Amino acid sequence: MREPKHHAPPGGAGLPPLVRLLARNAAFGFLVAICFVAAMLLLDINGLGTLILHSPDGIIATFALTFATGLTFGGVQMGIAIMQLADDDADEGAADPGGGSGRGHRDDTFYRHRLTAAAV
C-alpha cells in the first residue's frame, strides 16, 4: 500500500489562522514599502533618485532601503492587524466569560486624580 503524501494546500491553508493573518499583512506591508520606495526614487525626493542612479552601488542601496522600509511597514501592518482583532471580537458581541465587554477592567482610581497648577 502507498502512504498518502501530506502536502500543505496551496495558499498557506495548512498554516494556523493567526500565522496566515500575520504573513498576509507583512506581505502587504512589503508591497506598500516597494511602492513607497519606487515613488521616492521616481519623484527624486531630495535628489535620492539621482544619487542612487549615479552611484556604482545603487542596486545595493535600493535593496537596503526597500528591505528596511519593508520591515518597518510590514511590522506596522502586522501591529494594526493584531490590534484590530480585539475590535472584531467586540463588534461580534463576544463577551468574556466573566460577563463584560471583553475590553478589560478600568481602574477608576487612576482617573480620579487630576493635575493642578502649583503656585511658583
The first five atom37 places (N, CA, C, CB, O) and aatype in JSON, in Angstrom:
{
  "aatype": [12, 1, 6, 14, 11, 8, 8, 0, 14, 14, 7, 7, 0, 7, 10, 14, 14, 10, 19, 1, 10, 10, 0, 1, 2, 0, 0, 13, 7, 13, 10, 19, 0, 9, 4, 13, 19, 0, 0, 12, 10, 10, 10, 3, 9, 2, 7, 10, 7, 16, 10, 9, 10, 8, 15, 14, 3, 7, 9, 9, 0, 16, 13, 0, 10, 16, 13, 0, 16, 7, 10, 16, 13, 7, 7, 19, 5, 12, 7, 9, 0, 9, 12, 5, 10, 0, 3, 3, 3, 0, 3, 6, 7, 0, 0, 3, 14, 7, 7, 7, 15, 7, 1, 7, 8, 1, 3, 3, 16, 13, 18, 1, 8, 1, 10, 16, 0, 0, 0, 19],
  "atom_mask": [
    [1, 1, 1, 1, 1],
    [1, 1, 1, 1, 1],
    [1, 1, 1, 1, 1],
    [1, 1, 1, 1, 1],
    [1, 1, 1, 1, 1],
    [1, 1, 1, 1, 1],
    [1, 1, 1, 1, 1],
    [1, 1, 1, 1, 1],
    [1, 1, 1, 1, 1],
    [1, 1, 1, 1, 1],
    [1, 1, 1, 0, 1],
    [1, 1, 1, 0, 1],
    [1, 1, 1, 1, 1],
    [1, 1, 1, 0, 1],
    [1, 1, 1, 1, 1],
    [1, 1, 1, 1, 1],
    [1, 1, 1, 1, 1],
    [1, 1, 1, 1, 1],
    [1, 1, 1, 1, 1],
    [1, 1, 1, 1, 1],
    [1, 1, 1, 1, 1],
    [1, 1, 1, 1, 1],
    [1, 1, 1, 1, 1],
    [1, 1, 1, 1, 1],
    [1, 1, 1, 1, 1],
    [1, 1, 1, 1, 1],
    [1, 1, 1, 1, 1],
    [1, 1, 1, 1, 1],
    [1, 1, 1, 0, 1],
    [1, 1, 1, 1, 1],
    [1, 1, 1, 1, 1],
    [1, 1, 1, 1, 1],
    [1, 1, 1, 1, 1],
    [1, 1, 1, 1, 1],
    [1, 1, 1, 1, 1],
    [1, 1, 1, 1, 1],
    [1, 1, 1, 1, 1],
    [1, 1, 1, 1, 1],
    [1, 1, 1, 1, 1],
    [1, 1, 1, 1, 1],
    [1, 1, 1, 1, 1],
    [1, 1, 1, 1, 1],
    [1, 1, 1, 1, 1],
    [1, 1, 1, 1, 1],
    [1, 1, 1, 1, 1],
    [1, 1, 1, 1, 1],
    [1, 1, 1, 0, 1],
    [1, 1, 1, 1, 1],
    [1, 1, 1, 0, 1],
    [1, 1, 1, 1, 1],
    [1, 1, 1, 1, 1],
    [1, 1, 1, 1, 1],
    [1, 1, 1, 1, 1],
    [1, 1, 1, 1, 1],
    [1, 1, 1, 1, 1],
    [1, 1, 1, 1, 1],
    [1, 1, 1, 1, 1],
    [1, 1, 1, 0, 1],
    [1, 1, 1, 1, 1],
    [1, 1, 1, 1, 1],
    [1, 1, 1, 1, 1],
    [1, 1, 1, 1, 1],
    [1, 1, 1, 1, 1],
    [1, 1, 1, 1, 1],
    [1, 1, 1, 1, 1],
    [1, 1, 1, 1, 1],
    [1, 1, 1, 1, 1],
    [1, 1, 1, 1, 1],
    [1, 1, 1, 1, 1],
    [1, 1, 1, 0, 1],
    [1, 1, 1, 1, 1],
    [1, 1, 1, 1, 1],
    [1, 1, 1, 1, 1],
    [1, 1, 1, 0, 1],
    [1, 1, 1, 0, 1],
    [1, 1, 1, 1, 1],
    [1, 1, 1, 1, 1],
    [1, 1, 1, 1, 1],
    [1, 1, 1, 0, 1],
    [1, 1, 1, 1, 1],
    [1, 1, 1, 1, 1],
    [1, 1, 1, 1, 1],
    [1, 1, 1, 1, 1],
    [1, 1, 1, 1, 1],
    [1, 1, 1, 1, 1],
    [1, 1, 1, 1, 1],
    [1, 1, 1, 1, 1],
    [1, 1, 1, 1, 1],
    [1, 1, 1, 1, 1],
    [1, 1, 1, 1, 1],
    [1, 1, 1, 1, 1],
    [1, 1, 1, 1, 1],
    [1, 1, 1, 0, 1],
    [1, 1, 1, 1, 1],
    [1, 1, 1, 1, 1],
    [1, 1, 1, 1, 1],
    [1, 1, 1, 1, 1],
    [1, 1, 1, 0, 1],
    [1, 1, 1, 0, 1],
    [1, 1, 1, 0, 1],
    [1, 1, 1, 1, 1],
    [1, 1, 1, 0, 1],
    [1, 1, 1, 1, 1],
    [1, 1, 1, 0, 1],
    [1, 1, 1, 1, 1],
    [1, 1, 1, 1, 1],
    [1, 1, 1, 1, 1],
    [1, 1, 1, 1, 1],
    [1, 1, 1, 1, 1],
    [1, 1, 1, 1, 1],
    [1, 1, 1, 1, 1],
    [1, 1, 1, 1, 1],
    [1, 1, 1, 1, 1],
    [1, 1, 1, 1, 1],
    [1, 1, 1, 1, 1],
    [1, 1, 1, 1, 1],
    [1, 1, 1, 1, 1],
    [1, 1, 1, 1, 1],
    [1, 1, 1, 1, 1],
    [1, 1, 1, 1, 1]
  ],
  "atom_positions": [
    [[0.83, -1.18, 0.0], [0.0, 0.0, 0.0], [0.87, 1.24, 0.0], [-0.94, 0.0, 1.2], [1.93, 1.28, 0.62]],
    [[0.4, 2.25, -0.7], [1.11, 3.54, -0.71], [0.56, 4.43, 0.38], [0.99, 4.24, -2.09], [-0.65, 4.54, 0.59]],
    [[1.48, 5.07, 1.07], [1.05, 6.03, 2.07], [0.75, 7.35, 1.39], [2.11, 6.21, 3.18], [1.5, 7.78, 0.52]],
    [[-0.34, 8.0, 1.78], [-0.65, 9.29, 1.15], [0.38, 10.33, 1.57], [-2.08, 9.76, 1.54], [0.82, 10.39, 2.71]],
    [[0.73, 11.15, 0.61], [1.66, 12.23, 0.9], [0.88, 13.39, 1.51], [2.42, 12.69, -0.4], [-0.21, 13.75, 1.06]],
    [[1.46, 13.95, 2.53], [0.81, 15.08, 3.21], [1.46, 16.37, 2.75], [0.9, 14.93, 4.76], [2.56, 16.72, 3.18]],
    [[0.78, 17.05, 1.88], [1.25, 18.35, 1.4], [0.31, 19.42, 1.91], [1.35, 18.38, -0.15], [-0.9, 19.22, 2.0]],
    [[0.88, 20.55, 2.25], [0.05, 21.67, 2.65], [-0.7, 22.19, 1.42], [0.89, 22.8, 3.31], [-0.1, 22.32, 0.35]],
    [[-1.97, 22.48, 1.57], [-2.72, 23.02, 0.44], [-2.11, 24.34, -0.04], [-4.18, 23.22, 0.83], [-1.51, 25.06, 0.76]],
    [[-2.27, 24.66, -1.31], [-1.7, 25.92, -1.81], [-2.34, 27.12, -1.13], [-1.89, 26.03, -3.33], [-3.48, 27.07, -0.68]],
    [[-1.58, 28.16, -1.05], [-2.08, 29.4, -0.45], [-1.89, 29.44, 1.05], [0.0, 0.0, 0.0], [-2.44, 30.33, 1.7]],
    [[-1.13, 28.51, 1.61], [-0.87, 28.54, 3.04], [-2.06, 28.12, 3.88], [0.0, 0.0, 0.0], [-2.15, 28.51, 5.05]],
    [[-2.99, 27.33, 3.31], [-4.18, 26.93, 4.06], [-3.84, 25.98, 5.2], [-5.19, 26.28, 3.12], [-4.67, 25.78, 6.09]],
    [[-2.64, 25.39, 5.19], [-2.25, 24.49, 6.26], [-1.71, 25.21, 7.47], [0.0, 0.0, 0.0], [-1.47, 24.59, 8.51]],
    [[-1.5, 26.51, 7.37], [-0.97, 27.29, 8.48], [-2.09, 27.68, 9.43], [-0.24, 28.56, 7.97], [-3.25, 27.79, 9.02]],
    [[-1.75, 27.89, 10.7], [-2.77, 28.39, 11.63], [-3.28, 29.76, 11.18], [-2.2, 28.49, 13.07], [-2.55, 30.51, 10.53]],
    [[-4.52, 30.07, 11.5], [-5.13, 31.33, 11.02], [-4.37, 32.59, 11.42], [-6.53, 31.43, 11.53], [-4.28, 33.53, 10.63]],
    [[-3.82, 32.63, 12.64], [-3.1, 33.83, 13.06], [-1.79, 34.0, 12.3], [-2.82, 33.79, 14.56], [-1.38, 35.12, 12.01]],
    [[-1.13, 32.89, 11.99], [0.11, 32.96, 11.21], [-0.21, 33.45, 9.8], [0.82, 31.57, 11.16], [0.53, 34.26, 9.24]],
    [[-1.3, 32.95, 9.22], [-1.72, 33.43, 7.89], [-2.03, 34.92, 7.93], [-2.94, 32.65, 7.39], [-1.67, 35.65, 7.01]],
    [[-2.71, 35.35, 9.0], [-3.05, 36.77, 9.13], [-1.78, 37.62, 9.17], [-3.89, 37.02, 10.41], [-1.69, 38.63, 8.48]],
    [[-0.79, 37.2, 9.97], [0.45, 37.96, 10.08], [1.22, 37.94, 8.77], [1.31, 37.41, 11.2], [1.76, 38.97, 8.36]],
    [[1.29, 36.78, 8.12], [2.03, 36.69, 6.85], [1.39, 37.54, 5.76], [2.11, 35.23, 6.38], [2.08, 38.21, 5.0]],
    [[0.07, 37.51, 5.7], [-0.64, 38.3, 4.68], [-0.42, 39.8, 4.92], [-2.15, 37.98, 4.71], [-0.18, 40.54, 3.97]],
    [[-0.48, 40.23, 6.17], [-0.29, 41.65, 6.46], [1.15, 42.08, 6.3], [-0.76, 41.96, 7.87], [1.42, 43.21, 5.89]],
    [[2.1, 41.2, 6.61], [3.51, 41.52, 6.4], [3.8, 41.66, 4.9], [4.42, 40.44, 7.02], [4.53, 42.56, 4.49]],
    [[3.22, 40.77, 4.1], [3.4, 40.85, 2.65], [2.79, 42.14, 2.11], [2.78, 39.63, 1.95], [3.36, 42.78, 1.23]],
    [[1.63, 42.52, 2.62], [1.01, 43.77, 2.19], [1.88, 44.96, 2.58], [-0.4, 43.91, 2.79], [2.02, 45.91, 1.81]],
    [[2.47, 44.92, 3.78], [3.36, 45.99, 4.22], [4.58, 46.1, 3.32], [0.0, 0.0, 0.0], [5.01, 47.21, 2.99]],
    [[5.15, 44.96, 2.9], [6.28, 44.98, 1.98], [5.87, 45.53, 0.63], [6.88, 43.57, 1.83], [6.64, 46.26, 0.0]],
    [[4.68, 45.19, 0.17], [4.19, 45.72, -1.11], [4.04, 47.24, -1.04], [2.84, 45.07, -1.48], [4.42, 47.95, -1.97]],
    [[3.5, 47.74, 0.05], [3.37, 49.19, 0.23], [4.76, 49.83, 0.28], [2.58, 49.52, 1.52], [4.96, 50.92, -0.26]],
    [[5.72, 49.16, 0.92], [7.08, 49.7, 1.01], [7.74, 49.76, -0.36], [7.93, 48.83, 1.95], [8.43, 50.73, -0.67]],
    [[7.53, 48.74, -1.19], [8.08, 48.76, -2.54], [7.5, 49.93, -3.34], [7.79, 47.42, -3.27], [8.23, 50.63, -4.04]],
    [[6.2, 50.14, -3.22], [5.57, 51.27, -3.91], [6.09, 52.6, -3.37], [4.03, 51.21, -3.76], [6.31, 53.54, -4.13]],
    [[6.28, 52.68, -2.05], [6.77, 53.91, -1.42], [8.18, 54.24, -1.88], [6.73, 53.76, 0.11], [8.46, 55.39, -2.23]],
    [[9.08, 53.25, -1.9], [10.46, 53.47, -2.32], [10.49, 53.82, -3.81], [11.34, 52.23, -2.04], [11.24, 54.7, -4.23]],
    [[9.68, 53.13, -4.61], [9.62, 53.44, -6.04], [9.16, 54.88, -6.26], [8.68, 52.47, -6.77], [9.71, 55.58, -7.11]],
    [[8.17, 55.32, -5.51], [7.69, 56.7, -5.63], [8.77, 57.69, -5.21], [6.42, 56.91, -4.79], [8.95, 58.73, -5.84]],
    [[9.5, 57.37, -4.12], [10.58, 58.26, -3.69], [11.66, 58.38, -4.75], [11.18, 57.76, -2.38], [12.19, 59.47, -4.99]],
    [[11.99, 57.27, -5.39], [13.05, 57.3, -6.4], [12.57, 57.97, -7.69], [13.54, 55.87, -6.7], [13.31, 58.72, -8.31]],
    [[11.34, 57.69, -8.09], [10.82, 58.29, -9.33], [10.57, 59.79, -9.19], [9.53, 57.59, -9.74], [10.8, 60.54, -10.14]],
    [[10.11, 60.21, -8.02], [9.88, 61.64, -7.8], [11.17, 62.37, -7.44], [8.84, 61.84, -6.7], [11.18, 63.6, -7.32]],
    [[12.24, 61.62, -7.25], [13.56, 62.17, -6.95], [13.52, 63.11, -5.74], [14.11, 62.91, -8.17], [14.01, 64.24, -5.79]],
    [[12.94, 62.62, -4.67], [12.81, 63.41, -3.45], [14.2, 63.64, -2.86], [11.89, 62.7, -2.41], [14.94, 62.69, -2.6]],
    [[14.55, 64.91, -2.67], [15.86, 65.33, -2.14], [17.02, 64.81, -2.98], [16.02, 64.86, -0.71], [18.13, 64.66, -2.47]],
    [[16.78, 64.53, -4.24], [17.84, 64.06, -5.11], [18.21, 62.61, -4.88], [0.0, 0.0, 0.0], [19.26, 62.16, -5.34]],
    [[17.37, 61.86, -4.16], [17.68, 60.47, -3.83], [17.74, 59.59, -5.08], [16.65, 59.92, -2.85], [18.62, 58.74, -5.2]],
    [[16.8, 59.79, -6.0], [16.8, 59.0, -7.23], [18.04, 59.24, -8.06], [0.0, 0.0, 0.0], [18.63, 58.3, -8.59]],
    [[18.44, 60.48, -8.17], [19.65, 60.83, -8.93], [20.89, 60.25, -8.25], [19.79, 62.35, -9.07], [21.78, 59.72, -8.91]],
    [[20.94, 60.36, -6.92], [22.08, 59.85, -6.18], [22.23, 58.34, -6.38], [21.93, 60.17, -4.69], [23.34, 57.85, -6.63]],
    [[21.14, 57.61, -6.27], [21.19, 56.15, -6.44], [21.48, 55.78, -7.88], [19.88, 55.51, -5.98], [22.21, 54.82, -8.14]],
    [[20.93, 56.54, -8.82], [21.13, 56.23, -10.24], [22.6, 56.4, -10.64], [20.25, 57.14, -11.11], [23.1, 55.62, -11.45]],
    [[23.28, 57.38, -10.1], [24.66, 57.65, -10.46], [25.68, 56.94, -9.55], [24.91, 59.13, -10.43], [26.89, 57.05, -9.77]],
    [[25.2, 56.24, -8.56], [26.11, 55.54, -7.65], [26.43, 54.15, -8.2], [25.5, 55.44, -6.23], [25.55, 53.48, -8.73]],
    [[27.7, 53.72, -8.07], [28.02, 52.36, -8.52], [27.37, 51.28, -7.64], [29.54, 52.16, -8.53], [27.19, 50.15, -8.08]],
    [[27.02, 51.64, -6.43], [26.35, 50.7, -5.52], [24.87, 51.01, -5.38], [27.02, 50.73, -4.14], [24.27, 50.77, -4.34]],
    [[24.28, 51.55, -6.43], [22.87, 51.95, -6.38], [21.92, 50.8, -6.14], [0.0, 0.0, 0.0], [20.9, 50.95, -5.47]],
    [[22.24, 49.63, -6.7], [21.35, 48.48, -6.53], [21.35, 48.02, -5.08], [21.77, 47.31, -7.46], [20.31, 47.68, -4.52]],
    [[22.53, 48.01, -4.46], [22.62, 47.62, -3.06], [21.88, 48.63, -2.18], [24.1, 47.49, -2.62], [21.18, 48.24, -1.25]],
    [[22.04, 49.91, -2.48], [21.36, 50.95, -1.71], [19.84, 50.83, -1.87], [21.83, 52.34, -2.15], [19.1, 50.99, -0.89]],
    [[19.39, 50.56, -3.08], [17.95, 50.41, -3.31], [17.41, 49.2, -2.56], [17.65, 50.28, -4.81], [16.33, 49.26, -1.96]],
    [[18.16, 48.09, -2.6], [17.72, 46.9, -1.88], [17.68, 47.17, -0.38], [18.66, 45.71, -2.18], [16.71, 46.8, 0.28]],
    [[18.72, 47.8, 0.16], [18.76, 48.07, 1.61], [17.62, 49.0, 2.03], [20.11, 48.69, 1.99], [16.98, 48.78, 3.05]],
    [[17.38, 50.04, 1.22], [16.29, 50.97, 1.53], [14.94, 50.27, 1.46], [16.32, 52.16, 0.56], [14.09, 50.47, 2.33]],
    [[14.74, 49.46, 0.44], [13.47, 48.75, 0.29], [13.28, 47.72, 1.4], [13.4, 48.06, -1.08], [12.19, 47.6, 1.94]],
    [[14.34, 46.99, 1.74], [14.23, 45.98, 2.78], [13.93, 46.61, 4.14], [15.52, 45.16, 2.86], [13.06, 46.13, 4.87]],
    [[14.65, 47.68, 4.49], [14.43, 48.33, 5.78], [13.04, 48.96, 5.85], [15.5, 49.4, 6.03], [12.36, 48.87, 6.87]],
    [[12.62, 49.58, 4.75], [11.27, 50.16, 4.72], [10.22, 49.07, 4.77], [11.08, 51.03, 3.47], [9.18, 49.23, 5.4]],
    [[10.5, 47.94, 4.11], [9.56, 46.82, 4.13], [9.41, 46.23, 5.52], [0.0, 0.0, 0.0], [8.31, 45.87, 5.93]],
    [[10.52, 46.11, 6.25], [10.43, 45.62, 7.63], [9.58, 46.56, 8.48], [11.83, 45.48, 8.23], [8.77, 46.12, 9.29]],
    [[9.79, 47.86, 8.3], [9.03, 48.83, 9.08], [7.55, 48.79, 8.72], [9.58, 50.23, 8.86], [6.7, 48.67, 9.6]],
    [[7.24, 48.87, 7.43], [5.84, 48.89, 7.01], [5.16, 47.55, 7.3], [5.74, 49.22, 5.51], [3.99, 47.53, 7.67]],
    [[5.89, 46.44, 7.12], [5.32, 45.13, 7.43], [5.01, 44.99, 8.9], [0.0, 0.0, 0.0], [3.96, 44.46, 9.27]],
    [[5.93, 45.46, 9.76], [5.69, 45.4, 11.2], [4.52, 46.26, 11.64], [0.0, 0.0, 0.0], [3.74, 45.86, 12.49]],
    [[4.41, 47.43, 11.05], [3.28, 48.31, 11.36], [1.97, 47.66, 10.9], [3.45, 49.69, 10.68], [0.97, 47.7, 11.62]],
    [[1.99, 47.07, 9.74], [0.79, 46.43, 9.21], [0.37, 45.25, 10.09], [1.02, 45.97, 7.77], [-0.82, 45.05, 10.34]],
    [[1.34, 44.46, 10.55], [1.02, 43.34, 11.43], [0.48, 43.86, 12.77], [2.26, 42.46, 11.67], [-0.46, 43.29, 13.32]],
    [[1.06, 44.92, 13.28], [0.58, 45.5, 14.53], [-0.85, 46.0, 14.41], [0.0, 0.0, 0.0], [-1.66, 45.81, 15.32]],
    [[-1.16, 46.64, 13.29], [-2.53, 47.11, 13.06], [-3.49, 45.93, 13.03], [-2.62, 47.92, 11.75], [-4.57, 45.99, 13.61]],
    [[-3.1, 44.86, 12.34], [-3.97, 43.69, 12.24], [-4.2, 43.06, 13.61], [-3.36, 42.66, 11.28], [-5.32, 42.65, 13.92]],
    [[-3.15, 42.98, 14.42], [-3.3, 42.38, 15.75], [-4.19, 43.24, 16.63], [-1.93, 42.17, 16.42], [-5.04, 42.73, 17.36]],
    [[-4.0, 44.56, 16.58], [-4.81, 45.44, 17.41], [-6.27, 45.45, 16.98], [-4.26, 46.86, 17.36], [-7.15, 45.69, 17.8]],
    [[-6.54, 45.18, 15.72], [-7.92, 45.15, 15.25], [-8.62, 43.85, 15.61], [-7.98, 45.35, 13.76], [-9.84, 43.76, 15.48]],
    [[-7.89, 42.84, 16.06], [-8.53, 41.59, 16.47], [-9.48, 41.82, 17.64], [-7.47, 40.54, 16.84], [-10.56, 41.24, 17.67]],
    [[-9.1, 42.65, 18.59], [-9.98, 42.94, 19.73], [-11.22, 43.67, 19.27], [-9.24, 43.76, 20.78], [-12.31, 43.41, 19.8]],
    [[-11.1, 44.57, 18.31], [-12.27, 45.27, 17.79], [-13.22, 44.32, 17.09], [-11.84, 46.38, 16.84], [-14.44, 44.48, 17.19]],
    [[-12.68, 43.33, 16.38], [-13.53, 42.36, 15.71], [-14.33, 41.56, 16.71], [-12.69, 41.43, 14.84], [-15.51, 41.29, 16.48]],
    [[-13.71, 41.16, 17.84], [-14.43, 40.41, 18.86], [-15.53, 41.25, 19.49], [-13.47, 39.93, 19.94], [-16.62, 40.75, 19.74]],
    [[-15.25, 42.53, 19.73], [-16.25, 43.4, 20.34], [-17.4, 43.65, 19.38], [-15.62, 44.72, 20.78], [-18.55, 43.75, 19.8]],
    [[-17.1, 43.77, 18.08], [-18.15, 44.01, 17.1], [-19.09, 42.83, 16.98], [-17.54, 44.32, 15.76], [-20.27, 43.01, 16.67]],
    [[-18.59, 41.62, 17.2], [-19.41, 40.43, 17.08], [-20.23, 40.18, 18.33], [-18.55, 39.23, 16.79], [-21.02, 39.23, 18.38]],
    [[-20.07, 41.02, 19.34], [-20.83, 40.86, 20.57], [-20.27, 39.79, 21.48], [0.0, 0.0, 0.0], [-20.97, 39.3, 22.37]],
    [[-19.02, 39.42, 21.28], [-18.4, 38.39, 22.12], [-18.1, 38.98, 23.49], [-17.11, 37.83, 21.46], [-17.46, 40.03, 23.61]],
    [[-18.57, 38.32, 24.49], [-18.32, 38.78, 25.85], [-17.34, 37.84, 26.51], [-19.63, 38.88, 26.66], [-17.24, 36.67, 26.15]],
    [[-16.61, 38.36, 27.49], [-15.68, 37.49, 28.19], [-16.46, 36.59, 29.15], [-14.62, 38.31, 28.95], [-17.61, 36.89, 29.47]],
    [[-15.85, 35.51, 29.63], [-16.56, 34.57, 30.49], [-17.07, 35.22, 31.77], [-15.67, 33.42, 30.84], [-18.07, 34.76, 32.34]],
    [[-16.42, 36.28, 32.24], [-16.86, 36.95, 33.45], [-18.07, 37.83, 33.21], [0.0, 0.0, 0.0], [-18.67, 38.33, 34.17]],
    [[-18.44, 38.02, 31.98], [-19.62, 38.8, 31.66], [-19.31, 40.27, 31.51], [0.0, 0.0, 0.0], [-19.93, 41.07, 32.22]],
    [[-18.46, 40.67, 30.71], [-18.19, 42.08, 30.45], [-18.13, 42.3, 28.97], [0.0, 0.0, 0.0], [-18.6, 41.48, 28.18]],
    [[-17.56, 43.39, 28.6], [-17.44, 43.66, 27.17], [-16.21, 43.0, 26.58], [-17.39, 45.16, 26.92], [-16.05, 42.99, 25.36]],
    [[-15.33, 42.44, 27.41], [-14.12, 41.82, 26.92], [-12.99, 42.8, 26.74], [0.0, 0.0, 0.0], [-11.92, 42.42, 26.26]],
    [[-13.19, 44.07, 27.1], [-12.17, 45.09, 26.91], [-11.32, 45.32, 28.15], [-12.82, 46.38, 26.5], [-10.46, 46.2, 28.14]],
    [[-11.53, 44.56, 29.18], [-10.7, 44.72, 30.36], [-11.37, 45.6, 31.4], [0.0, 0.0, 0.0], [-12.37, 46.26, 31.12]],
    [[-10.81, 45.6, 32.59], [-11.36, 46.37, 33.71], [-10.68, 47.72, 33.79], [-11.2, 45.6, 35.03], [-9.45, 47.81, 33.72]],
    [[-11.47, 48.76, 33.93], [-10.91, 50.1, 34.05], [-10.79, 50.46, 35.52], [-11.78, 51.15, 33.29], [-11.78, 50.43, 36.26]],
    [[-9.61, 50.79, 35.92], [-9.36, 51.17, 37.3], [-9.64, 52.65, 37.45], [-7.9, 50.82, 37.73], [-8.87, 53.49, 36.98]],
    [[-10.76, 52.98, 38.11], [-11.17, 54.39, 38.22], [-10.3, 55.19, 39.17], [-12.59, 54.47, 38.68], [-10.35, 56.42, 39.14]],
    [[-9.49, 54.54, 40.01], [-8.64, 55.31, 40.92], [-7.61, 56.12, 40.14], [-7.94, 54.38, 41.91], [-7.19, 57.18, 40.6]],
    [[-7.21, 55.64, 38.99], [-6.25, 56.38, 38.17], [-6.88, 57.66, 37.62], [-5.74, 55.51, 37.02], [-6.21, 58.69, 37.53]],
    [[-8.14, 57.6, 37.27], [-8.79, 58.74, 36.64], [-9.33, 59.75, 37.65], [-9.92, 58.26, 35.78], [-9.72, 60.85, 37.24]],
    [[-9.35, 59.43, 38.95], [-9.85, 60.34, 39.94], [-8.89, 61.49, 40.22], [-10.13, 59.61, 41.2], [-9.32, 62.59, 40.57]],
    [[-7.6, 61.24, 40.08], [-6.6, 62.24, 40.4], [-6.35, 63.14, 39.21], [-5.3, 61.58, 40.86], [-6.05, 62.65, 38.12]],
    [[-6.47, 64.4, 39.39], [-6.22, 65.37, 38.33], [-5.02, 66.23, 38.7], [-7.47, 66.26, 38.09], [-4.78, 66.51, 39.88]],
    [[-4.29, 66.64, 37.71], [-3.16, 67.53, 37.96], [-3.68, 68.95, 38.11], [-2.12, 67.45, 36.82], [-4.58, 69.38, 37.39]],
    [[-3.11, 69.66, 39.06], [-3.49, 71.06, 39.24], [-2.22, 71.91, 39.17], [-4.24, 71.27, 40.59], [-1.12, 71.44, 39.47]],
    [[-2.4, 73.14, 38.8], [-1.26, 74.05, 38.68], [-0.78, 74.43, 40.09], [-1.65, 75.31, 37.86], [-1.59, 74.69, 40.98]],
    [[0.5, 74.48, 40.26], [1.1, 74.85, 41.54], [1.63, 76.28, 41.45], [2.23, 73.87, 41.93], [2.18, 76.68, 40.42]],
    [[1.46, 77.02, 42.49], [1.97, 78.38, 42.52], [3.49, 78.34, 42.65], [1.34, 79.18, 43.69], [4.03, 77.59, 43.46]],
    [[4.16, 79.15, 41.85], [5.61, 79.15, 41.88], [6.13, 80.45, 42.42], [6.18, 78.9, 40.49], [7.34, 80.65, 42.52]]
  ]
}
